[in-house]
Amino acid sequence: MGRRAEELRLAVMLLTRLPAGRLVDPAPSFADAAWAYPLAGALVGALSGATYCGIAALGVPLLAAALLAVGVAVLATGAMHEDGLADVADGFGGGGDRDRKLDIMRDSRVGTYGVVAVVLAIGLLASAVASFEPGWVAFFGFVAVGALSRAMMLVPMTFLPPARGDGLGSQAVLSGPLTLFAALGIALVLSLPMLVTALVATWVMGAVAFAMVGLARRQIGGQSGDVLGATQKLTEVSGWLVLAAMV
């Protein structure tokens, strides 16, 4: 139990900026903590869901409440997923060979492709969220999509080699699909209040994650931390679009 608690702590430390204490030596690896990614995502989702429901209940327009809820998630995660999406959009869209794409992705500057990708993602996300009236359905939507989209980060971790010999991607490699299945199971348990909708969302989000695997394989020959972040953000957007269409 103590080891699992340390792995959960590391998952929160990796995927959020929330206080999580200190790791006990020997610290678990990034791959060891992967099963707990959905729990970290559910925590961020719960914060965003509470923000949305609380602000909307005060009479604030739903789109404004949705944007503020997205902003809470950005603050809680340090915008790491948005940064990954921007870097992937710039790198994959910037042309050149594999090394050039990786150089662009490592550059801290954000280009036109990256800006457009993040603006579209946040706009689609907020508009989908704003289709929900404040309440338990909206709250559990945040929890479910938060958990499922973090589980989807394990798809490139499972099916792609690292694109670089350093960086997060080189430490985020899973030897088989068992951890992915465990993470998906945890995410679906967290989604029980809206399980039927969550199951449909899981299929769509999985298709998006595997599309990212194929794209990353063609573009840079593997995965990186940016690819993982982009996978989370794109699956989050697609998950919310499914929920908005079904609920």
ZAVO-55061 format. One line per 8 residues: number of its first residue (from 1); their letters; for each residue x, z, y of N, C-alpha, C, CB. Coordinates in steps of 0.001 Angstrom, whole numbers, plus 500000, padded with zeros to 6 digits. Glycine has a CB too. Layout:
NUM = a = X/Z/Y/X/Z/Y/X/Z/Y/X/Z/Y ~ ... $
***
This chain:
1 = mgrraeel = 500838/500000/498793/500000/500000/500000/500868/500000/501251/499055/501222/500009 ~ 501971/500756/501217/502846/500811/502365/503447/499459/502700/503933/501804/502128 ~ 503815/498711/501642/504382/497382/501869/503349/496443/502460/504929/496803/500567 ~ 502120/496500/501963/501065/495656/502496/500783/495999/503960/499791/495802/501657 ~ 500837/497275/504292/500622/497684/505685/501706/497110/506587/500593/499219/505804 ~ 502939/497083/506098/504026/496506/506883/503850/494998/507046/505373/496810/506227 ~ 503350/494342/506007/503098/492897/506105/501981/492610/507112/502728/492315/504717 ~ 500947/493434/507106/499887/493287/508095/500427/493531/509501/498732/494250/507793 $
9 = rlavmllt = 501253/494543/509646/501853/494830/510949/502651/493624/511453/502761/496074/510862 ~ 503428/493023/510553/504222/491855/510934/503316/490688/511319/505160/491443/509785 ~ 502226/490483/510594/501298/489400/510939/500743/489586/512344/500148/489331/509925 ~ 500380/490820/512692/499881/491096/514044/500985/490862/515068/499350/492548/514149 ~ 502208/491258/514750/503322/491060/515663/503647/489584/515853/504543/491796/515159 ~ 503512/488793/514782/503829/487373/514860/502774/486583/515620/503987/486805/513475 ~ 501513/486899/515388/500431/486061/515885/499757/486598/517132/499417/485886/514825 ~ 500119/487790/517573/499504/488345/518777/500572/489038/519619/498363/489338/518412 $
17 = rlpagrlv = 500140/489460/520785/500969/490298/521651/500402/491714/521715/501063/489690/523068 ~ 499558/492046/520774/498939/493362/520735/499927/494392/520192/497660/493335/519879 ~ 499851/495629/520659/500762/496656/520158/500556/496896/518670/500571/497960/520928 ~ 501647/496872/517905/501550/497033/516455/502578/498024/515920/501726/495690/515768 ~ 503280/498734/516787/504277/499681/516310/505562/498986/515900/503729/500477/515149 ~ 506337/499654/515073/507635/499146/514645/507658/498966/513134/508763/500092/515090 ~ 508377/497933/512700/508524/497682/511272/509507/498660/510645/508982/496245/511028 ~ 509256/498996/509406/510140/499859/508645/511076/498990/507815/509333/500831/507743 $
25 = dpapsfad = 512368/499262/507864/513328/498511/507049/513162/498853/505564/514776/498810/507508 ~ 513322/497848/504680/513553/496432/504990/512265/495735/505399/514169/495717/503788 ~ 512324/494963/506481/511140/494301/507008/510719/493159/506082/511403/493775/508433 ~ 509419/492927/505951/508964/491793/505145/509306/490473/505831/507447/491883/504893 ~ 509296/489396/505073/509555/488078/505632/508274/487498/506225/510128/487135/504557 ~ 508428/486425/506991/507255/485766/507562/506317/485293/506457/507677/484579/508446 ~ 506881/484745/505389/506059/484253/504289/505324/485402/503598/506924/483495/503277 ~ 505982/486567/503465/505333/487727/502839/504095/488153/503609/506309/488899/502743 $
33 = aawaypla = 504136/487984/504934/503035/488437/505786/501923/487415/505910/503551/488775/507153 ~ 502085/486220/505338/501146/485127/505572/499727/485453/505102/501634/483878/504876 ~ 499587/486210/504027/498253/486552/503519/497424/487283/504567/498369/487412/502259 ~ 498097/487985/505489/497408/488816/506480/497098/488072/507772/498238/490029/506793 ~ 497487/486808/507883/497200/486058/509103/495709/486080/509463/497671/484620/508946 ~ 494792/485921/508486/493370/485970/508848/492945/487307/509455/492528/485689/507630 ~ 493553/488398/509034/493214/489701/509610/493628/489765/511068/493883/490833/508823 ~ 494813/489238/511377/495250/489179/512773/494321/488281/513576/496704/488670/512872 $
41 = galvgals = 493917/487152/512981/493001/486250/513670/491636/486868/513904/492849/484980/512887 ~ 491155/487626/512933/489865/488300/513091/489924/489334/514215/489446/488975/511772 ~ 491063/489997/514350/491231/490977/515426/491142/490299/516786/492575/491711/515286 ~ 491840/489175/516938/491761/488421/518194/490340/487922/518416/492752/487232/518186 ~ 489701/487426/517341/488330/486958/517455/487367/488055/517879/487883/486372/516152 ~ 487565/489261/517344/486691/490377/517718/486833/490721/519200/487005/491610/516861 ~ 488049/490679/519708/488257/490938/521134/487569/489875/521989/489761/490985/521458 ~ 487721/488620/521582/487076/487535/522332/485562/487616/522217/487566/486170/521832 $
49 = gatycgia = 485062/487906/521008/483622/488000/520816/483002/489113/521632/483307/488205/519366 ~ 483663/490260/521679/483154/491374/522484/483157/491012/523962/483992/492643/522248 ~ 484189/490299/524389/484259/489862/525781/483110/488913/526108/485606/489182/526062 ~ 482894/487925/525243/481830/486947/525484/480465/487618/525540/481838/485872/524396 ~ 480180/488420/524541/478855/489052/524482/478651/490023/525638/478673/489787/523149 ~ 479692/490767/525965/479568/491743/527040/479382/491099/528399/480774/492629/527069 ~ 480180/490065/528686/480091/489414/529996/478805/488613/530113/481302/488504/530231 ~ 478428/487896/529041/477195/487105/529088/475976/487996/529249/477055/486257/527827 $
57 = algvplla = 476018/489185/528664/474886/490104/528767/474673/490580/530208/475102/491308/527847 ~ 475701/490459/531037/475582/490857/532442/474938/489775/533298/476947/491202/533001 ~ 474635/488633/532687/474005/487550/533429/474962/486484/533899/473294/488098/534592 ~ 476231/486601/533545/477206/485572/533892/476869/484295/533118/478664/486051/533581 ~ 476961/483111/533730/476684/481865/532991/477486/481783/531700/476995/480648/533865 ~ 476864/481238/530660/477484/481254/529340/478809/480496/529307/476536/480665/528322 ~ 478914/479391/530034/480173/478655/530036/481279/479482/530670/480018/477326/530775 ~ 480965/480189/531748/481960/481051/532373/482362/482185/531439/481426/481615/533688 $
65 = aallavgv = 481379/482762/530748/481678/483823/529788/482536/483294/528650/480385/484430/529235 ~ 482249/482064/528205/483031/481471/527125/484476/481239/527563/482397/480150/526668 ~ 484660/480757/528772/486022/480534/529275/486783/481850/529404/485981/479817/530635 ~ 486105/482897/529828/486762/484206/529918/487109/484737/528534/485864/485210/530656 ~ 486238/484500/527559/486530/484933/526190/487734/484179/525635/485304/484720/525281 ~ 487804/482883/525905/488982/482109/525494/490221/482646/526201/488791/480597/525807 ~ 490072/483008/527467/491203/483571/528199/491715/484867/527597/490819/483806/529625 ~ 490801/485695/527098/491220/486935/526428/492057/486616/525192/489988/487786/526034 $
73 = avlatgam = 491631/485609/524423/492402/485215/523241/493778/484694/523635/491647/484148/522438 ~ 493836/483933/524727/495126/483415/525201/496053/484569/525574/494926/482473/526416 ~ 495517/485565/526262/496325/486727/526620/496754/487506/525374/495547/487642/527573 ~ 495843/487660/524426/496141/488445/523229/497202/487785/522355/494876/488660/522423 ~ 497277/486459/522392/498237/485733/521549/499459/485255/522321/497561/484548/520903 ~ 499484/485479/523635/500600/484965/524418/500582/483448/524524/501906/485417/523813 ~ 499418/482824/524327/499235/481365/524409/500140/480615/523437/499505/480882/525831 ~ 500537/481252/522341/501474/480595/521426/500856/479379/520741/501954/481583/520377 $
81 = hedgladv = 499565/479457/520425/498938/478328/519746/498734/477156/520706/497597/478751/519134 ~ 498343/477464/521933/498219/476421/522938/499573/475775/523212/497630/476990/524231 ~ 500619/476575/523243/501969/476033/523438/502356/475111/522289/502994/477172/523568 ~ 502015/475509/521063/502304/474660/519911/501567/473338/519989/501941/475374/518628 ~ 500284/473377/520375/499513/472149/520507/500110/471240/521566/498064/472466/520845 ~ 500494/471814/522708/501085/471014/523779/502386/470370/523326/501331/471875/525016 ~ 503227/471136/522644/504510/470599/522186/504324/469487/521157/505365/471714/521592 ~ 503377/469671/520248/503114/468632/519246/502581/467368/519909/502112/469138/518189 $
89 = adgfgggg = 501662/467524/520850/501110/466360/521536/502206/465605/522286/499997/466786/522506 ~ 503076/466330/522969/504170/465682/523690/505161/465029/522736/504892/466692/524574 ~ 505530/465756/521672/506523/465229/520744/506032/464042/519954/506953/466294/519807 ~ 504835/464177/519383/504296/463093/518557/503881/461908/519419/503100/463589/517733 ~ 503461/462176/520647/503021/461086/521516/504136/460465/522336/501962/461578/522433 ~ 505300/461111/522352/506366/460665/523232/507199/459517/522707/507246/461786/523518 ~ 507024/459161/521447/507780/458042/520897/509190/458431/520506/507827/456916/521888 ~ 509955/457449/520060/511314/457717/519629/511380/458064/518159/511908/458829/520444 $
97 = drdrkldi = 512580/458382/517701/512759/458718/516294/512480/460202/516059/514182/458360/515831 ~ 512690/460623/514807/512378/461999/514428/513138/463007/515284/512698/462223/512959 ~ 514436/462791/515480/515236/463741/516256/514754/463825/517700/516713/463344/516222 ~ 514370/462683/518256/513871/462686/519636/512571/463464/519728/513665/461249/520146 ~ 511694/463289/518753/510434/464024/518765/510680/465534/518678/509538/463564/517606 ~ 511609/465940/517827/511918/467365/517701/512531/467910/518986/512869/467603/516525 ~ 513354/467105/519650/513933/467531/520928/512837/467736/521978/514963/466492/521428 ~ 511887/466811/522028/510783/466948/522983/509975/468203/522682/509871/465705/522945 $
105 = mrdsrvgt = 509728/468466/521412/508940/469637/521042/509654/470935/521392/508624/469607/519560 ~ 510961/470929/521374/511723/472128/521703/511857/472326/523212/513099/472058/521067 ~ 511674/471263/523985/511782/471340/525449/510675/472239/525992/511701/469919/526093 ~ 511031/473167/526862/510048/474106/527405/509105/473453/528412/510757/475269/528059 ~ 509466/472288/528914/508591/471599/529861/507405/470970/529123/509379/470517/530642 ~ 506275/470886/529830/505059/470313/529244/504777/468977/529908/503842/471277/529404 ~ 504526/467962/529084/504249/466628/529599/502762/466332/529674/504926/465598/528743 ~ 502461/465087/530013/501063/464682/530195/500249/464840/528916/500993/463238/530669 $
113 = ygvvavvl = 500807/464392/527790/500076/464518/526530/499738/465974/526241/500890/463927/525375 ~ 500699/466853/526482/500474/468268/526203/499403/468870/527084/501750/469036/526372 ~ 499433/468547/528365/498421/469070/529291/497029/468602/528887/498728/468630/530736 ~ 496907/467301/528613/495603/466748/528238/495098/467383/526946/495690/465218/528079 ~ 495986/467565/525963/495574/468148/524687/495041/469563/524866/496743/468154/523707 ~ 495738/470377/525649/495306/471764/525843/494012/471822/526638/496395/472574/526555 ~ 493889/470996/527687/492661/470990/528486/491468/470579/527626/492802/470039/529694 ~ 491644/469534/526825/490553/469100/525945/490195/470184/524933/490937/467808/525214 $
121 = aigllasa = 491211/470827/524347/490951/471855/523344/490173/473028/523942/492267/472350/522738 ~ 490610/473508/525096/489931/474639/525725/488538/474238/526181/490747/475168/526911 ~ 488402/473022/526707/487087/472567/527145/486103/472452/525993/487207/471238/527844 ~ 486537/471850/524885/485665/471735/523717/485330/473108/523149/486323/470866/522642 ~ 486334/473970/523095/486129/475312/522556/485110/476085/523386/487455/476075/522507 ~ 485296/476093/524691/484398/476849/525562/482986/476273/525541/484934/476862/526991 ~ 482857/474957/525519/481521/474359/525511/480788/474659/524205/481615/472846/525723 ~ 481523/474681/523082/480900/475033/521814/480467/476495/521794/481857/474756/520664 $
129 = vasfepgw = 481329/477383/522272/480991/478804/522328/479767/479035/523207/482181/479619/522852 ~ 479689/478308/524329/478608/478516/525290/477245/478092/524765/478906/477770/526552 ~ 477217/477444/523605/475928/477082/523008/475274/478270/522311/476110/475938/522016 ~ 475977/479396/522208/475465/480594/521544/474985/481603/522576/476545/481222/520645 ~ 473840/482173/522325/473390/483312/523115/474220/484532/522723/471866/483578/522904 ~ 474475/485436/523652/475247/486632/523298/474524/487454/522241/475508/487490/524542 ~ 475256/487909/521251/474668/488687/520175/475574/488688/518963/473295/488145/519808 ~ 475041/489186/517850/475854/489350/516651/476293/488014/516062/475089/490137/515612 $
137 = vaffgfva = 475448/486990/516177/475826/485689/515629/477052/485154/516361/474653/484687/515733 ~ 477027/485237/517681/478179/484781/518461/479416/485617/518146/477868/484843/519965 ~ 479237/486949/518059/480385/487820/517784/481027/487480/516449/479957/489289/517796 ~ 480208/487350/515407/480775/487045/514095/481288/485607/514013/479734/487283/513012 ~ 480795/484736/514886/481394/483411/514975/482841/483493/515412/480610/482538/515934 ~ 483112/484328/516389/484496/484521/516838/485355/485098/515724/484542/485441/518065 ~ 484816/486083/515011/485592/486709/513934/485869/485699/512822/484843/487938/513366 ~ 484838/484962/512421/484989/484010/511319/485971/482898/511660/483641/483411/510956 $
145 = vgalsram = 485795/482275/512810/486683/481170/513175/488090/481683/513453/486138/480420/514403 ~ 488198/482865/514029/489523/483442/514246/490267/483650/512942/489408/484759/514984 ~ 489563/484152/511930/490197/484381/510626/490491/483069/509909/489306/485263/509749 ~ 489527/482163/509877/489695/480913/509136/490786/480035/509742/488380/480147/509096 ~ 490849/479978/511060/491852/479113/511685/493266/479636/511448/491587/478991/513186 ~ 493424/480957/511322/494761/481488/510979/495080/481240/509516/494846/482999/511282 ~ 494069/481274/508655/494306/480926/507250/494747/479475/507135/493037/481168/506403 ~ 494217/478601/507975/494570/477179/507916/496024/476925/508308/493651/476378/508822 $
153 = mlvpmtfl = 496642/477863/508999/498064/477717/509308/498908/477686/508033/498529/478858/510219 ~ 498369/478250/506956/499110/478283/505698/499111/476936/504986/498530/479337/504788 ~ 498247/475999/505413/498224/474678/504773/499543/473951/504989/497059/473830/505318 ~ 500019/473768/506239/501344/473148/506392/502476/474011/505838/501608/472857/507855 ~ 502325/475326/505854/503342/476197/505274/503477/475972/503775/503010/477657/505554 ~ 502365/475587/503137/502346/475395/501688/502782/473995/501289/500961/475671/501144 ~ 502396/473000/502060/502551/471616/501615/503621/470819/502367/501248/470915/501748 ~ 504327/471448/503301/505379/470745/504031/506672/471544/504016/504944/470473/505472 $
161 = ppargdgl = 507815/470889/503938/509088/471577/504099/509364/471814/505585/510236/470763/503452 ~ 510310/472655/505909/510664/472823/507319/511233/471528/507895/511678/473967/507485 ~ 510864/471232/509141/511409/470053/509812/512792/470331/510373/510476/469594/510928 ~ 513103/471610/510570/514408/472029/511109/515007/473086/510192/514268/472581/512567 ~ 516279/473314/510370/516944/474370/509622/516879/475708/510319/518368/474005/509379 ~ 516329/475731/511539/516187/476988/512273/514785/477048/512841/517255/477117/513404 ~ 514473/478126/513533/513152/478272/514119/512156/478893/513155/512645/476937/514580 ~ 510931/479084/513654/509893/479752/512861/509558/478978/511600/508635/479942/513692 $
169 = gsqavlsg = 509495/477643/511712/509108/476843/510564/510014/477023/509374/509075/475416/510938 ~ 511302/477257/509627/512246/477414/508520/512023/478707/507758/513667/477366/509034 ~ 511349/479678/508391/511091/480966/507746/509655/481069/507228/511372/482103/508722 ~ 508862/480019/507485/507443/480067/507144/507132/479052/506058/506573/479807/508386 ~ 507768/479226/504905/507572/478322/503781/507006/479116/502609/508904/477615/503387 ~ 505922/478623/502026/505316/479276/500876/505651/478494/499622/503789/479402/501050 ~ 505922/479193/498544/506380/478553/497313/505246/477940/496500/507115/479551/496466 ~ 504018/478267/496814/502868/477743/496076/501585/478061/496807/502823/478315/494656 $
177 = pltlfaal = 500443/477623/496262/499169/477780/496976/498495/479137/496829/498232/476745/496516 ~ 499052/480044/496047/498364/481311/495801/498134/482105/497083/499157/482148/494820 ~ 499127/482149/497964/498964/482889/499212/497915/482228/500092/500297/482988/499960 ~ 497888/480901/500099/496857/480178/500846/495473/480542/500329/497079/478657/500750 ~ 495298/480561/499004/494000/480915/498430/493619/482356/498783/494024/480731/496901 ~ 494602/483249/498749/494328/484645/499099/493888/484762/500554/495569/485518/498849 ~ 494572/484044/501441/494226/484093/502865/492832/483522/503109/495265/483321/503697 ~ 492505/482430/502445/491167/481851/502583/490098/482809/502058/491085/480510/501838 $
185 = gialvlsl = 490396/483485/500939/489458/484462/500418/489211/485596/501396/489959/485013/499113 ~ 490279/486097/502005/490130/487168/503001/489314/486676/504189/491513/487671/503476 ~ 489597/485460/504640/488874/484910/505784/487390/484754/505479/489469/483564/506188 ~ 487054/484335/504267/485651/484169/503912/484951/485514/503765/485525/483371/502623 ~ 485647/486522/503272/485060/487870/503222/484741/488349/504637/486026/488869/502515 ~ 485639/488092/505563/485401/488468/506957/484273/487655/507580/486673/488290/507773 ~ 483932/486520/506956/482884/485633/507474/481546/485856/506788/483299/484186/507313 ~ 481413/486894/505967/480199/487100/505166/478899/487101/505977/480310/488398/504427 $
193 = pmlvtalv = 478873/487650/507190/477604/487632/507927/477072/486227/508225/477770/488374/509219 ~ 477917/485216/508167/477472/483837/508373/478162/482941/507346/477779/483355/509834 ~ 478060/483340/506070/478880/482729/505023/478575/481253/504808/478687/483469/503731 ~ 477306/480865/504790/476974/479464/504519/477570/478561/505588/475448/479270/504448 ~ 477397/478941/506835/477986/478167/507929/479501/478182/507846/477528/478713/509285 ~ 480072/479336/507510/481524/479445/507409/482076/478558/506300/481928/480893/507166 ~ 481340/478424/505194/481797/477561/504103/481858/476103/504554/480870/477701/502881 ~ 480837/475665/505278/480865/474290/505802/482021/474130/506780/479521/473933/506494 $
201 = atwvmgav = 482187/475112/507660/483288/475061/508622/484633/475023/507907/483230/476264/509571 ~ 484745/475751/506796/486012/475783/506056/486385/474394/505558/485922/476757/504872 ~ 485413/473646/505040/485708/472293/504568/486180/471395/505702/484478/471685/503905 ~ 485501/471480/506842/485887/470639/507981/487254/471061/508512/484827/470721/509106 ~ 487466/472361/508656/488748/472861/509152/489876/472511/508185/488686/474384/509366 ~ 489582/472583/506878/490589/472192/505891/490965/470733/506010/490090/472473/504496 ~ 489960/469873/506257/490252/468445/506436/491143/468227/507649/488950/467640/506587 ~ 490879/468958/508722/491712/468846/509923/493130/469329/509630/491099/469655/511093 $
209 = afamvgla = 493257/470441/508900/494587/470975/508573/495384/469997/507717/494458/472318/507843 ~ 494737/469374/506735/495443/468406/505888/495756/467125/506659/494607/468077/504638 ~ 494912/466768/507623/495245/465633/508490/496507/465938/509295/494065/465304/509441 ~ 496634/467175/509747/497848/467568/510460/499064/467528/509549/497688/468962/511051 ~ 498891/467906/508282/499988/467814/507315/500467/466365/507198/499543/468351/505927 ~ 499528/465444/507039/499906/464044/506927/500567/463522/508184/498704/463211/506608 ~ 500044/463899/509340/500617/463445/510600/502020/463997/510803/499725/463852/511761 ~ 502190/465299/510545/503508/465916/510730/504528/465340/509755/503418/467437/510553 $
217 = rrqiggqs = 504100/465031/508539/505017/464438/507565/505523/463078/508063/504320/464282/506190 ~ 504607/462292/508622/505009/460968/509115/505856/461063/510380/503776/460111/509386 ~ 505524/462001/511245/506182/462062/512543/507555/462731/512494/505306/462792/513516 ~ 507647/463884/511823/508901/464642/511845/509366/465065/510455/508742/465866/512713 ~ 508654/464661/509418/509091/464941/508063/508899/466360/507588/510485/464605/507943 ~ 508096/467166/508297/507891/468546/507871/507120/469339/508905/509220/469216/507596 ~ 507157/470654/508757/506432/471531/509672/507394/472343/510512/505497/472457/508903 ~ 506883/472828/511617/507628/473698/512528/506650/474724/513078/508313/472881/513689 $
225 = gdvlgatq = 507153/475667/513850/506266/476632/514481/505223/475958/515360/507067/477616/515299 ~ 505621/474872/516036/504664/474142/516874/503567/473501/516038/505383/473072/517693 ~ 503927/472961/514885/502925/472365/514002/501942/473435/513522/503604/471674/512793 ~ 502448/474615/513202/501561/475702/512780/500607/476087/513907/502381/476928/512337 ~ 501132/476194/515131/500278/476536/516266/499236/475478/516542/501111/476750/517496 ~ 499638/474207/516476/498688/473118/516698/497614/473111/515617/499415/471766/516731 ~ 497998/473402/514381/497024/473470/513293/495984/474546/513562/497726/473739/511961 ~ 496436/475712/514011/495488/476778/514325/494516/476340/515408/496227/478041/514762 $
233 = kltevsgw = 495035/475770/516484/494170/475441/517608/493190/474324/517262/495007/475043/518809 ~ 493643/473296/516574/492758/472188/516226/491690/472617/515220/493569/471024/515662 ~ 492053/473467/514275/491049/473942/513326/490082/474913/513989/491722/474610/512128 ~ 490563/475675/514938/489661/476571/515684/488615/475760/516433/490457/477457/516675 ~ 489050/474714/517122/488108/473871/517854/487104/473224/516899/488860/472789/518650 ~ 487592/472670/515789/486692/472011/514845/485736/473020/514220/487492/471288/513751 ~ 486206/474232/513944/485326/475259/513395/484195/475615/514342/486119/476497/513067 ~ 484521/475782/515612/483475/476112/516584/482491/474966/516770/484098/476474/517923 $
241 = lvlaamv = 482973/473736/516694/482062/472597/516807/481078/472578/515632/482858/471271/516863 ~ 481552/472917/514427/480660/473004/513275/479630/474103/513491/481460/473264/511984 ~ 480079/475268/513944/479148/476375/514169/478102/475994/515221/479912/477642/514610 ~ 478529/475327/516290/477588/474940/517334/476573/473936/516831/478326/474370/518521 ~ 476992/473081/515905/476076/472070/515365/475083/472655/514365/476867/470958/514701 ~ 475454/473760/513715/474635/474292/512624/473783/475496/513000/475511/474663/511490 ~ 474225/476259/513972/473529/477522/514254/472525/477337/515401/474551/478640/514607 $
***
